[in-house]
């Protein structure tokens, strides 16, 4: 667990490397890996223990991950950005979630682990979204403002604003 001084040093190091961090970023681990210049978050972001934020390069260009104001990310969630992920304001993300914007290559003529990344697609999470525990959000998805994603869901397609969805793949249950 990081002390306040360690958090301040880590945040200063990220800013010096090009990250744009708002005031009040709270995290209690060494949460970041990758290209700092591709990471931006606004004020009031809270990352619980075990969270990992990964910003990688795809095709020689750094991914772009932006997190809005007053976002809460619960324990052991991974946000894996190779292209573009945008998380709006006042979003709540449950524990053990995974949000990514790319797929691995799966060509039959190569070993899977040795293949370059496959298709990419921007992910956008609107304001005031609640993402339940263990949710997986896959590439190319837009989640509309005020949506609720039930625990354990796999989001493979766009979710309209104010929708409540659950399942694998996530299906509309009702509107809020």
C-alpha positions in Angstrom: 0.0 0.0 0.0 1.3 3.4 -1.0 1.8 6.2 1.5 0.6 9.7 0.7 4.2 10.7 -0.1 4.6 7.7 -2.5 1.4 8.6 -4.3 2.5 12.3 -4.7 5.9 11.1 -6.1 4.3 8.6 -8.5 1.8 11.2 -9.7 4.6 13.8 -10.3 6.5 11.1 -12.2 3.5 10.4 -14.4 2.9 14.1 -15.0 6.6 14.6 -15.9 6.3 11.8 -18.4 3.3 13.4 -20.1 0.2 12.2 -18.3 -2.5 14.7 -17.6 -3.7 14.1 -14.0 -6.4 16.1 -12.3 -6.3 17.1 -8.7 -7.5 14.5 -6.2 -6.4 11.4 -8.0 -6.3 8.7 -5.3 -4.9 5.3 -5.8 -3.1 3.0 -3.4 -1.0 0.9 -5.7 1.4 1.4 -8.6 -1.6 1.3 -11.0 -0.1 2.5 -14.3 1.8 0.8 -17.0 2.7 1.8 -20.5 2.8 5.2 -22.3 2.0 8.1 -19.8 1.4 10.6 -22.6 -1.7 8.6 -23.6 -3.3 8.9 -20.1 -5.5 11.8 -18.9 -7.9 11.9 -15.9 -9.8 14.7 -14.4 -10.3 15.6 -10.7 -11.8 13.3 -8.1 -10.8 9.9 -9.6 -10.5 7.1 -7.1 -8.7 3.8 -8.0 -9.0 1.1 -5.4 -6.2 -1.4 -4.6 -5.2 -3.8 -7.4 -6.5 -1.6 -10.3 -4.4 -1.6 -13.4 -4.4 1.0 -16.2 -2.5 0.0 -19.3 -1.9 2.3 -22.2 0.0 0.7 -25.0 0.9 1.7 -28.5 -0.9 0.3 -31.6 0.7 0.8 -34.9 3.4 3.0 -33.4 0.8 5.5 -31.9 0.0 5.6 -28.2 -3.5 4.7 -27.1 -5.6 7.5 -25.6 -7.3 6.9 -22.3 -9.4 9.6 -20.7 -11.2 9.4 -17.4 -13.7 12.0 -16.4 -14.5 13.7 -13.0 -15.6 11.8 -9.9 -15.0 8.3 -11.3 -14.7 5.4 -8.9 -12.9 2.2 -10.0 -13.2 -0.7 -7.6 -10.7 -3.3 -6.7 -8.8 -5.4 -9.4 -10.3 -3.7 -12.4 -8.2 -3.5 -15.6 -8.5 -0.8 -18.2 -6.5 -1.9 -21.2 -6.1 0.8 -23.9 -4.3 0.3 -27.2 -6.4 2.8 -29.3 -9.1 4.9 -27.5 -11.1 4.5 -24.3 -13.1 7.4 -22.9 -14.9 7.2 -19.5 -17.3 10.0 -18.6 -18.0 11.8 -15.4 -19.5 10.2 -12.3 -19.0 6.7 -13.5 -19.0 3.8 -11.0 -17.0 0.7 -12.0 -17.3 -2.5 -9.9 -14.5 -4.9 -8.9 -12.9 -7.3 -11.2 -14.0 -5.6 -14.4 -12.1 -5.6 -17.7 -12.4 -2.8 -20.4 -10.4 -3.1 -23.6 -10.4 -1.6 -27.1 -8.7 -4.3 -29.1 -8.6 -8.1 -29.9 -5.6 -10.4 -30.2 -4.8 -11.9 -33.6 -6.1 -15.4 -34.2 -4.7 -16.4 -37.7 -4.5 -20.1 -38.1 -1.0 -20.1 -39.6 0.7 -18.6 -36.4 0.9 -19.3 -32.7 -1.7 -17.1 -31.0 0.8 -15.7 -28.5 3.1 -14.6 -31.2 0.5 -12.7 -33.3 0.2 -8.9 -33.4 -2.9 -7.3 -32.0 -6.0 -7.8 -34.1 -8.9 -5.4 -34.7 -9.3 -2.2 -32.6 -12.4 -0.1 -31.8 -12.9 2.9 -29.6 -14.8 2.4 -26.3 -16.9 5.2 -24.9 -18.6 5.1 -21.5 -21.1 7.9 -20.9 -21.6 10.0 -17.8 -23.3 8.5 -14.7 -22.9 4.9 -15.8 -22.8 2.1 -13.3 -20.8 -1.0 -14.3 -21.4 -4.0 -12.0 -18.8 -6.4 -10.7 -17.0 -8.7 -13.1 -18.3 -6.9 -16.3 -16.3 -7.2 -19.5 -16.5 -4.4 -22.0 -15.1 -5.3 -25.5 -13.8 -3.1 -28.3 -16.0 -0.8 -30.3 -18.7 -0.3 -27.7 -20.5 2.9 -26.7 -22.4 2.8 -23.3 -24.9 5.7 -23.1 -25.4 8.1 -20.3 -27.0 6.7 -17.1 -26.9 3.0 -18.2 -26.6 0.2 -15.7 -24.6 -2.9 -16.6 -25.4 -5.9 -14.4 -22.7 -7.9 -12.7 -21.0 -10.5 -14.8 -22.2 -9.1 -18.1 -20.2 -9.2 -21.3 -20.8 -6.0 -23.4 -20.3 -6.7 -27.1 -22.5 -4.0 -28.6 -23.7 -0.4 -27.9 -25.9 0.2 -24.9 -28.5 3.0 -25.1 -28.7 5.8 -22.5 -30.7 4.9 -19.4 -30.8 1.2 -20.2 -30.4 -1.6 -17.7 -28.7 -4.6 -19.3 -27.3 -7.9 -18.1 -26.1 -11.3 -19.4 -23.6 -12.8 -21.8 -23.9 -11.1 -24.2 -25.5 -8.2 -22.4 -29.2 -7.8 -23.2 -31.7 -5.1 -22.5 -33.8 -5.8 -19.4 -35.6 -2.5 -19.2 -35.1 1.2 -19.3 -34.6 3.3 -16.2 
